[in-house]
């Protein structure tokens, strides 16, 4: 009898010793909401500027929020146009493209300079990127325009002619995507969903190389710190079903990709480049990781109801995604779900990161969250 009692006491002792640390690890790994700013409007774009302010697009308004979640100012987009992705310079000025124009917004929300190009009846929303020479590059239906950060025109390059004066737009031409590095600016463009190609242009307006993309509907571009360009294109239909293509180019490319891989899916997000050698993207309901060196698949994992492109925190190497059912997901480097956090609305913009494991997330309910991982 005494032996049985002793065994029970010893068992309880070990249970107590090994249960406490497990509980502490769980608490340490649970994300905590530090603050929630509300009523900022439904965000269609979400950025963290070099001045530490958050910039949220809601409808035709740009909202600035400080690091404590306080709304500082709100500016209306000129002309009511839907603006493209914001671009920032080192001084904190904000540049955004509308329908064939670039608008500067000052630190206090006031309007700065504006650069506009006459494009006739073409009202397509524009895209904008920094590129060689620290210039702003605006690809339009008529050509590629280079403008400095003071709003001064530098040059333009026509897509189909050598005429450096006319701003006549090519009928049916669309800019699908653009991205820039210190070596080149890359533009994916085509006419009527056909004749799509990716071109690399120098800081002097010369085409360095071109790459045929085929009859696809969407192109996504992302650049790495080493100057590489990663491209996703699709959809492509063949006997095997619907595919998307992923490829990589280096900074000294002649137009031939370093590698190319095909993924069977109907929709694919823009690629997310990490500093630890993996390239992430969402293909339908899968989160996929490819090796940047050769394009081979490292892993893939089913994650349902995700709506954002993946965002990578380099410190923890975790991948964060937003879902249509109001959740923020954290996935580890092996593709397994570490945790999920339910917020007050659909998370449709990619999360942003601050130091010390801080995550910033917006929802379609008009909230901005600061979360400690």
Residue pairs with C-beta under 8 A, 6 or more apart in sequence:
29 338
29 339
30 339
31 328
31 330
31 339
31 341
31 359
31 371
31 372
31 373
32 371
32 372
33 341
33 369
33 370
33 371
34 358
34 370
34 371
34 372
35 68
35 69
35 369
35 370
36 69
36 344
36 367
36 368
36 369
36 370
37 65
37 69
37 70
37 71
37 367
37 368
37 369
38 365
38 366
38 367
39 366
40 56
40 58
40 63
40 65
40 71
40 362
40 366
40 367
40 368
41 56
41 58
41 59
41 61
41 63
41 366
42 58
42 59
42 364
42 365
42 366
43 56
43 57
43 58
43 348
43 349
43 362
43 364
43 366
44 57
44 58
44 59
44 82
44 349
45 55
45 56
45 57
45 83
45 85
45 86
45 349
46 54
46 55
46 56
46 57
46 349
46 350
46 352
46 360
46 362
47 54
47 55
47 56
47 85
47 86
47 88
47 352
48 54
48 55
48 352
48 354
48 360
49 55
49 88
49 92
49 94
50 88
50 89
50 90
50 92
51 92
51 107
52 66
52 67
53 64
53 65
53 66
53 67
53 72
53 92
54 64
54 65
54 66
54 352
54 360
54 368
55 62
55 63
55 64
55 65
55 86
55 94
56 62
56 63
56 65
56 362
56 368
57 63
57 83
57 86
58 366
60 76
60 77
60 80
60 81
60 82
60 83
61 74
61 75
61 76
61 77
62 74
62 75
62 76
62 77
62 83
62 94
62 96
62 105
62 109
63 71
63 73
63 74
64 71
64 72
64 73
64 74
64 75
64 109
65 71
65 72
65 368
66 72
69 368
69 370
72 109
73 108
73 109
74 109
75 105
75 109
75 110
75 111
77 83
77 96
77 98
77 103
78 98
78 101
78 103
78 111
78 114
79 98
79 99
79 101
81 98
81 99
81 123
81 125
82 98
82 125
83 96
83 97
83 98
83 103
83 125
84 96
84 97
84 98
84 125
84 126
84 127
84 128
85 96
85 127
85 128
86 94
86 95
86 96
87 94
87 95
87 96
87 128
87 129
87 130
87 136
88 94
88 95
89 95
89 149
92 107
93 104
93 105
93 106
93 107
93 112
93 149
94 104
94 105
95 102
95 103
95 104
95 105
95 128
95 136
95 149
96 102
96 103
96 105
96 128
97 103
97 125
97 126
97 127
97 128
97 138
98 125
98 126
99 119
99 122
99 123
99 124
99 125
99 126
100 116
100 117
100 118
100 119
100 122
100 126
100 140
101 114
101 115
101 116
101 117
101 126
102 114
102 115
102 116
102 126
102 128
102 136
102 138
102 147
102 151
103 111
103 112
103 114
104 111
104 112
104 113
104 114
104 151
105 111
105 112
106 112
112 151
113 150
113 151
114 151
115 138
115 145
115 147
115 151
115 153
117 138
117 140
117 142
117 145
117 167
118 167
119 140
119 141
119 142
119 167
119 169
120 168
120 169
122 140
122 141
122 169
124 141
124 174
124 175
126 138
126 139
126 140
126 175
127 138
127 139
127 175
127 177
127 178
128 136
128 137
128 138
128 178
129 136
129 137
129 178
129 179
129 180
129 185
130 136
130 137
130 180
131 137
131 146
131 180
131 181
131 182
131 184
131 185
131 201
131 203
132 180
132 181
132 182
132 183
132 184
132 185
132 202
132 203
133 146
133 203
134 148
134 149
135 146
135 147
135 148
135 149
135 154
135 203
136 146
136 147
136 148
136 149
137 144
137 145
137 146
137 147
137 178
137 180
137 185
137 187
137 201
138 144
138 145
138 146
138 147
139 145
139 175
139 178
139 187
139 189
140 169
140 175
141 169
141 170
141 173
141 174
141 175
142 156
142 158
142 159
142 166
142 167
142 168
142 169
142 170
143 156
143 157
143 158
143 159
143 167
144 156
144 157
144 159
144 185
144 187
144 201
144 205
145 153
145 155
145 156
146 153
146 154
146 155
146 156
146 203
146 205
147 153
147 154
148 154
155 164
155 204
155 205
156 164
156 167
156 205
157 164
157 201
157 205
157 206
157 207
158 164
158 166
159 170
159 173
159 189
160 170
170 191
171 191
172 191
172 192
173 189
173 190
173 191
174 189
174 190
174 191
174 193
175 187
175 188
175 189
176 188
176 189
176 190
176 196
176 218
176 219
177 187
177 188
177 219
177 220
177 221
178 185
178 186
178 187
178 188
178 221
179 185
179 186
179 221
179 222
179 223
179 229
180 186
180 223
181 223
181 227
181 229
181 251
182 227
183 227
183 251
184 200
184 201
184 202
184 203
184 208
184 251
185 200
185 201
185 203
186 198
186 199
186 200
186 201
186 221
186 223
186 229
187 198
187 199
187 201
188 196
188 197
188 198
188 213
188 219
188 221
188 231
188 233
189 196
189 197
189 199
190 196
190 197
190 213
193 215
193 217
194 215
196 212
196 213
196 214
196 215
196 216
196 219
197 210
197 211
197 212
197 213
198 210
198 211
198 213
198 219
198 231
199 207
199 208
199 209
199 210
199 211
200 207
200 208
200 209
200 210
200 249
200 253
200 255
201 207
201 208
202 208
209 253
209 254
209 255
210 255
211 249
211 255
211 257
213 219
213 233
214 233
214 236
216 233
216 234
216 235
216 236
217 234
217 235
218 233
218 234
218 235
219 231
219 232
219 233
220 231
220 232
220 233
220 268
220 269
220 270
220 271
220 281
221 229
221 230
221 231
221 270
222 229
222 230
222 270
222 271
222 272
222 273
223 229
223 230
223 273
224 230
224 273
224 292
225 273
225 275
226 251
227 250
227 251
228 248
228 249
228 250
228 251
228 258
228 273
228 292
229 248
229 249
229 250
229 253
230 246
230 247
230 248
230 271
230 273
230 279
230 292
231 245
231 246
231 247
231 248
231 249
231 257
231 271
232 244
232 245
232 246
232 268
232 269
232 270
232 271
232 281
233 244
233 245
233 247
234 242
234 243
234 244
234 245
234 265
234 268
235 242
235 243
235 244
235 266
235 267
236 242
236 243
236 244
236 245
236 262
237 243
240 264
241 264
242 264
242 265
242 266
243 262
243 263
243 264
243 265
244 262
244 263
244 265
244 267
244 268
244 283
245 260
245 261
245 262
245 263
246 260
246 261
246 262
246 263
246 268
246 271
246 279
246 281
246 290
246 295
247 257
247 258
247 259
247 260
247 261
247 295
248 257
248 258
248 259
248 279
248 292
248 295
249 255
249 257
249 258
250 258
258 295
259 294
259 295
260 295
261 290
261 295
261 296
261 297
263 283
263 288
265 283
265 284
265 286
266 284
267 283
267 284
268 281
268 282
268 283
268 284
269 281
269 282
269 283
269 308
269 309
269 310
270 281
270 309
271 279
271 280
271 281
272 279
272 280
272 281
272 309
272 310
272 311
272 312
272 319
273 279
273 292
274 280
274 312
274 314
274 317
275 314
276 314
276 317
276 333
277 291
277 292
277 293
278 289
278 290
278 291
278 292
278 298
278 333
279 289
279 290
279 291
279 292
280 287
280 288
280 289
280 310
280 312
280 319
281 288
281 309
281 310
282 288
282 303
282 306
282 308
282 309
282 310
282 321
283 300
285 302
285 303
285 304
285 305
285 306
286 300
286 301
286 302
286 303
287 300
287 301
287 303
287 306
287 310
287 319
287 321
287 331
287 335
288 297
288 299
288 300
289 297
289 298
289 299
289 300
289 335
290 296
290 297
290 298
291 297
291 298
299 334
299 335
300 335
301 331
301 335
301 336
303 321
303 329
303 331
303 337
304 323
305 323
305 324
305 325
305 327
306 321
306 322
306 323
306 324
306 329
307 322
307 323
307 324
307 346
307 347
307 348
308 321
308 322
308 347
308 348
308 349
308 350
308 351
309 350
310 319
310 320
310 321
310 350
311 319
311 320
311 321
311 350
311 351
311 352
311 353
312 318
312 319
312 320
313 320
313 353
313 357
313 359
313 373
315 357
316 357
316 373
317 332
317 333
318 330
318 331
318 332
318 333
318 338
318 373
319 330
319 331
319 332
319 333
320 328
320 329
320 330
320 331
320 350
320 351
320 359
321 328
321 329
321 331
322 328
322 329
322 346
322 347
322 348
322 349
322 350
322 351
322 361
323 329
323 346
323 347
324 346
324 348
325 346
326 342
326 343
326 344
326 345
326 346
326 347
326 363
327 340
327 341
327 342
327 343
327 347
328 340
328 341
328 343
328 347
328 351
328 359
328 361
328 371
329 337
329 339
329 340
330 337
330 338
330 339
330 340
330 373
331 337
331 338
332 338
341 371
343 361
343 363
343 367
343 369
344 363
344 365
344 367
345 363
345 364
345 365
345 366
345 367
346 363
346 364
346 365
347 361
347 362
347 363
347 364
348 363
348 364
349 361
349 362
351 359
351 360
351 361
352 359
352 360
352 361
353 359
353 360
354 360
354 370
356 372
357 372
357 373
358 370
358 371
358 372
358 373
359 369
359 370
359 371
359 372
359 373
360 368
360 369
360 370
360 371
361 368
361 369
361 371
362 368
362 369
363 369
